[in-house]
Amino acid sequence: MLNFINWFLIYVYSIMQLILFWDAIGTKIDTLNVIISTKKRVMNMMRFLELIFIMFTISNTFQGADSMFLYIQYR
């Protein structure tokens, strides 16, 4: 009888460890998916801000320059 109780307790402990391990793996996978989706959103936002910066820089460069300056600079 003592052998059976010992075996049963080891079995229950092993099942508990397996459940905890599976939960930890699931949590890490969920965290990784959140990090990947957040990284994609941040990268898209950075590309958008870079595009806006380039557009404003180009428009401001040619807006205040006179024609002689542009002729000398780009000939």
KOLKOLFI-119196 format. One record per residue (C-alpha): residue number from 1; residue in one letter; chain; x, y, z. Coordinates in steps of 0.2 Angstrom, whole numbers, plus 5000, padded with zeros to 4 digits. Layout:
BEGIN
REC pos code unit east north   up
REC NUM    a    A    X     Y    Z
...
//
This chain:
BEGIN
REC pos code unit east north   up
REC   1    m    A 5000  5000 5000
REC   2    l    A 5014  5012 5004
REC   3    n    A 5022  5009 4987
REC   4    f    A 5006  5013 4979
REC   5    i    A 5004  5030 4988
REC   6    n    A 5022  5034 4984
REC   7    w    A 5019  5030 4966
REC   8    f    A 5003  5040 4966
REC   9    l    A 5011  5056 4974
REC  10    i    A 5025  5055 4961
REC  11    y    A 5012  5054 4947
REC  12    v    A 5002  5069 4954
REC  13    y    A 5018  5079 4956
REC  14    s    A 5024  5075 4939
REC  15    i    A 5007  5080 4931
REC  16    m    A 5008  5096 4941
REC  17    q    A 5025  5100 4935
REC  18    l    A 5019  5096 4917
REC  19    i    A 5005  5108 4919
REC  20    l    A 5016  5122 4926
REC  21    f    A 5029  5119 4912
REC  22    w    A 5015  5120 4899
REC  23    d    A 5008  5136 4906
REC  24    a    A 5025  5144 4907
REC  25    i    A 5028  5140 4888
REC  26    g    A 5011  5147 4883
REC  27    t    A 5015  5163 4893
REC  28    k    A 5032  5165 4884
REC  29    i    A 5024  5162 4867
REC  30    d    A 5010  5175 4871
REC  31    t    A 5023  5187 4877
REC  32    l    A 5034  5184 4861
REC  33    n    A 5019  5187 4850
REC  34    v    A 5015  5204 4859
REC  35    i    A 5033  5209 4857
REC  36    i    A 5033  5205 4838
REC  37    s    A 5017  5214 4835
REC  38    t    A 5022  5229 4845
REC  39    k    A 5039  5230 4836
REC  40    k    A 5030  5229 4819
REC  41    r    A 5019  5244 4824
REC  42    v    A 5033  5254 4830
REC  43    m    A 5043  5251 4814
REC  44    n    A 5029  5256 4804
REC  45    m    A 5027  5272 4814
REC  46    m    A 5045  5276 4812
REC  47    r    A 5044  5274 4793
REC  48    f    A 5029  5285 4793
REC  49    l    A 5038  5299 4803
REC  50    e    A 5053  5297 4792
REC  51    l    A 5043  5300 4777
REC  52    i    A 5034  5315 4784
REC  53    f    A 5052  5322 4789
REC  54    i    A 5058  5319 4771
REC  55    m    A 5043  5328 4763
REC  56    f    A 5044  5343 4775
REC  57    t    A 5063  5344 4773
REC  58    i    A 5062  5344 4754
REC  59    s    A 5048  5357 4753
REC  60    n    A 5056  5369 4765
REC  61    t    A 5073  5367 4756
REC  62    f    A 5065  5373 4739
REC  63    q    A 5053  5385 4747
REC  64    g    A 5064  5399 4753
REC  65    a    A 5078  5397 4740
REC  66    d    A 5080  5410 4726
REC  67    s    A 5082  5404 4708
REC  68    m    A 5101  5409 4707
REC  69    f    A 5105  5399 4722
REC  70    l    A 5097  5384 4715
REC  71    y    A 5105  5387 4698
REC  72    i    A 5123  5388 4706
REC  73    q    A 5120  5373 4718
REC  74    y    A 5113  5361 4705
REC  75    r    A 5121  5365 4689
//
